[in-house]
Amino acid sequence: MRLASWVQHSEPSFIREILKAAQQPDVISFAGGLPSPELFPVQEAMEVYQEILSSQGSVALQYSPSEGETSLREVIATQLLKKSMQIQVDDVLITNGSQHGLDLVGKSFINPGDVVLVESPTYLGALQAFAPYQPRFVTVDTDEEGMIPEALAQALQVYHPKFIYLVPTFQNPTGRTMGLTRREQIVQLCQAAEVAIVEDDPYSDLRYDGRPVPSIRSLWNEVIYLGTLSKTVAPGMRLGWLVAPPKFMHAAKLGMQATCLNVSALTQHAAARLLSHPNHGQHIDTIRKAYGERMRCMLDSLEREFPSGTAWTRPDGGLFIWVTLPDGIRSFDLVESAYQNRVAFVPGTPFFVGNDGESNMRLNFSNSSLAQIEVGIRRLGNAIKQVEPQKVRS
């Protein structure tokens, strides 16, 4: 049996493998970007699914249009209009989570050898989604606000990419956010070069401090914009959306029809009702409050428990904190020591196109209680201190 070449050169997601190990009940996991299950709107979901199956079950259990159910697309378009995006219902396509949207981007844009510009580090899942289409990934230098405009200008001139991929708000893995001026500069550069921007925005509703920053899509209607319910409602629904101009939307519909045909009609009807539910605004406020407390608890615990020479980001929202370890300590060397201390994290290297990130780790705070965060960071600090002497002796 001879598989496609991209399969032979690909490895399973390192994060998913760590999550398997972290499922032991005595392990505190900061590894996955998981929302907190005790905050899922279970009661509301039970109600809306019962209502749908009782009142329109035969419709909800049937195939649906490839672009998605109109009721859900209308709700999403209305929400995005409130975020200053110029948008119509026909600009929205429903996907099986935003990861599916990334695959549609790859399917629609990339020919083997095409250049895709990405941040350094970037979201590992995007690299995996695009990889089967055999692009050439080129990283653009970043700072505390993300992609540096001067570095992007040079990359656009040298590489003539198909598109650039960004997570500008509470980025995965760093948690950083790109300011408005930086966003405007990047839009101007891409407009002049006639290069598409793909804006992945799973976290912008999860802001705990500071003022919201307009999306890149609100600055340029040609931006391809991805959203999801996985972080604010429930990942088990596997539901996201893609907003795009007509030319790309046509290609995305062809991609849908060639693979999954459509997203579950039942799930779409449920999502439309959940997003319109009287409790939805309160639900978002609840998760913001809970995650904000957990983020601040982790930041305080890092100050107490991690050794001098360690640095970390201080995000205003999202799900992650990005840690830089003291000189001479590699995060991969910590994985086994951390596991022995019954705590899990994700090393930094998988988020880079090359072999950078050896001194970095990504920590998730949303799926742990305050007590678990305090204990887990103490354990992780102990693991670092156990590795430190070995590095000094070597």
N, C-alpha and C positions, 0 to 999 in steps of 0.2 A: 504494500500500500504506500503510495507516494503522495504526501500531503503538499499543500501549497508552500512556497518558499518562506512566506512570512511566518507561518506556524513553526517551521523548523528553527527560526532565529528568534523566537519569542519565548518568554518565560511566564509562568503564572504570576498574577499580581502578588508582589511581596507583602502588601498590606493584608490581602485576603488570607495569606498563609499565616501571618502573625495573629490575625483574628481567630483562626482556628485554635492556635495554642493558647490564646488568651481566654478561651471559653471555660477554662477550669474555674470552679466557683471561688477558689481562694486567691485568684489572680485579679488584681485591680488593673483594668485596661485603659490606657490613654491612647490606644492605637487607632481605632477606627473613627471616622467622622460620623458617628452615630448620634442621632437625636435621642432624647431621653424617653423611654417607652412609657413611663408613668405620666407623661404629659401628652400622650396621644389623645385625641378627642374620641375616645371609644364610645361613650354614651351617645354622642351626636351621630357618629357613624352608624351605630346600630339603628337609630331612628330613621336616618335617611335611606339606608338600604332597605329597611322594612317598608317605608313609604313607596319607594320606587318599585319594588317587587309587587306590592299590593296594587298600585295604581297603573303602572305601565310596564309590568314585567316582560310581556312579550316583545315590546320595543327594546327594552334595555338588554335583553338576551340575544338580540339579532346583530348581524354585522352593522357597522356604522361607516360613514364616509371616511375616506383616507385622511382628509384634513382634520377630522374630528367633529364631535357633536357641536352644533351651533350654540346650544345653551351654555356650554362650558367656554367656548371661544368668546362669546359675548361677555361673560363674567371676567375673563382674563383681560380682554381688551379694555373693559371699564376700569379695572384696577391699574393697568399700565397708563391709561389716560391721566389718572390721578398723579402719576409720576412724571408728568410733563412729556410723555411720548406722543407724537402724532401717529395715531394708529387706527386701523379699521379692523373689523372682524376678519376680513379676508387676508389680513397680514399674519394671522395666527394659525399655526399648525400644531396639533396635539401629538405628543410623543410618549413612548414608554419610558418615562424618566428623561432627564437631560442627557444622560449617557447615550441614549438612543439618538438624541438630537446631534450629539457630537459625531456619531457614526454617519448620520445623514449629511453632515457637513463634509466629512471625508469622502463619502460616496459621490457627492455632487461636485466637489472641487478638485480632488487630488488625482493626478496621473503619476505613475512611477517616476521618481526623480524630482518632482516639483518641490520647491522650497516653501516651508512653513516656518514663520518666525514665532518664537515663544519666549516667555520670560525665563529667567534663570534665578531660582527654581520655578517650576511650573506644576500644574496639576497632573499627577501621574496618570489619571484616568483618561485625560485627553491624549496623551502620548500613546496610550494603549488603543484608544478608539481610532486614531488616525493611522497607526502603524500598518494595518493590513493593506492600505492603499499605497504603501511604500514611498512616503515622502522623504525629503531630506530635511531634518529638523536643524534649524540654526537658532542659537540663543542670542538674545539681545541683553546687554548689560543692564542691571537694575540697581536701584538704591532703595531708600526707605519708602519711596512712593511708587516703586514698581519700575516699569520700563523707562529708560532714560531717553528723552527725545533725540539728543544728539547721536546717541548710539543707534537709534532706530533709523534716523535719516541716512546714516552711513550704510546700514544693512539694506535699506530699500534700494539704494543706489547700486550696491554691489551685487545683491542676490536676486532682485526682481521677484519677490515671493508671490505665491498665489493668495495668501492671506496672512494676517497676524492673529494669534490667539491670546486673549487676555482674560484674567479674572481680576478686574480692577477694584472690587470692593470686598474687603476682608478675605484676601487671597488665600487659597489653599496651595501651599502649606504654611505661608508666613503670617497670615492674618493682617497684612498691611493693606492700606487703602490709598488709591491714587487720587490726588487732589484735582479740583476742577481745572485749574490752569494746565496741569499736565495732560489731562484728558483732551482739552481743547487743542493743545499742541500736537498730540498724536493724531487726532482727527484731521487737522490741517495737513499733516505730512502724508497721511494715507489718501486723502482726497487728491492732493497734487500728484501722487504716484499712481493713482487709480488702483489702489490695493484694498481689498476687502478687510474689514475688521470683524472678528467673531468675539462677541462679549458674552462670557459665561457668568451668570449672576444668580447663584443659588443662595447667597447669604445676606443680601442687602436689607431684607426685612428684620434681620437679627442684629440690630444696632442697640448698644447698651449705653454708649456715651457719645457726646458730640452731635454734630448736625449732619443730616443726610447730604450726600453728594450726588448731583444728577448723573444718571446713567450715560454711558457713551452713546447709546441708542437715542437718547433724547437730544443729543447734539448733532446727530447725522442719521437721517432716515434710512440710509443704505446699510447700516450696521446690521449684522445677523446676531440676534439676541436670544439667549437660552435661559429659561427659567424652570423651576421645579417645585413640586409640593413636598419633596422628600424631607426637607429640613423644617418646614413650618406646619405641615399637617401629619403625614406619615409616609415613610419610604416604602412600606408594603403595598401602597397603592400603585407604585411604579408609574407615576404620571408627571410629565413635564410639558413644556411647550417651546416652540421655536417661532420667532418673529423675524420676517425677512421680506425683502422687496420681491416683486412679482417674478422676475427672472429666476431667482433662486428658489422661490416657492414652487414653481413648476417642477424644477429638478427634485426638490424634496418630496413632492407628491409621488413622482415616479419611483423614488427610492422606497417610499412607504409601500407602494403597490407591489414592488418587486420582493419585499421581505415579509413584513408582518400584516400587510393589507390595512389594518386599522388598530387603534388602541381599543381596549375593552369598552364597549358602550355602557355597560353597567357601572364600571368605575368612573367613566366620564360623567354620567348623570349624578352619581354620588358626589363627585368632586364639585360639580356646579352647585349642588345644594349645600355642601359643607362650606364653600367659600361665601355663600349668601346667607348662611345661618346666622341668627341674631347673636350667637355666642362667639362667632369667629374673631371679632375684634378683641374681645376679652381673652380668647385663647392666645392670640399673638402677644398681648400684653403679659400674659402669664409666663410664656416661655422666655420672653425677653428678660423679665425680672429674674427668673430662675437661672438662666444661663449667665446673665450678668453677675449674679452673686457667685456662681461657680468660677467664672473667669477671674474675678477679683480674689477669690479664695486661692486659686492656683498661683496667681501672681504673688500674693503674700507668702504662700508656702515656698515658692522658689527662692524668695529673699531669705527665708529662714534656713532652708535645708540644703541648697546647692552651694558648692565650694566657690571661693573667690576665683575670678577669672572666667566665670560663666556669664553669658549674656543672653537676653531673650527679648522678643518683641512685646509690645504693649498695645494690643489691638483695641479698637473701640467697639468690636462686635465679632460676629462669625462664630467659629467653633474651635479655633486653633491658636496655639502659641508656638513659636519657632525658637528653638534653643540653640545657641552656639556654645560648645563645650570648651573647657580650658585647652590651651596648646598641648598637643601630644596625645589627646584622648580621641579615639575614633568611636563614633556611635555604634558601628557594627560590633566592635569589641565589647560593647555594653549589653548587647541583647541577651546573652546567656547569663551574665551576672544579674541583670534585671529580672530575668525569669526566675532565677534561684531566689531572688528577693520577693517573688510573687507580684511583679509589676511588669506591664508591657507598654511599649512605645514603638514608633516607627522611625528608623534611621533616616537621615536626610538624603542619602545618595540616590534612591529611586526617583526623586523629584527633579533630577538633573538629567540633561541629555548626555553629558559626559560623565566623568568620574568625580565630579565635585561633591560637596556636601558631606564629606567624611566626618566633619566635626559637628554636624547638625543633627537635631532630632525634632520631630513634630509631636506635640502633645495635644490631645483633645480633652476638653473639660466638660462638654455638654452631657456626657453619658455616665457621670459619676456624681455621687452625693458629695456634700461638703466634707463629711467625715472621711469618705473614701479618697478624696483629693488630698487631704492633709496627710493621711497615712501613706498613700501611694507616692506622693512627692518625697516624703521622708525615706521610703524604701528606695526610690530612685536615686536620691542623694547619697544614700549609703552605698548603692551599687557603683556610683561614680567614684566614691572615695576608695572602694575596694580595687578598682581598676587603676586609679592614680599611681599608687606605689609601683605597680608593675611597669607603668610607662616610664617612671623615673629611673627604675633600675635598668631598663633596656637602653 
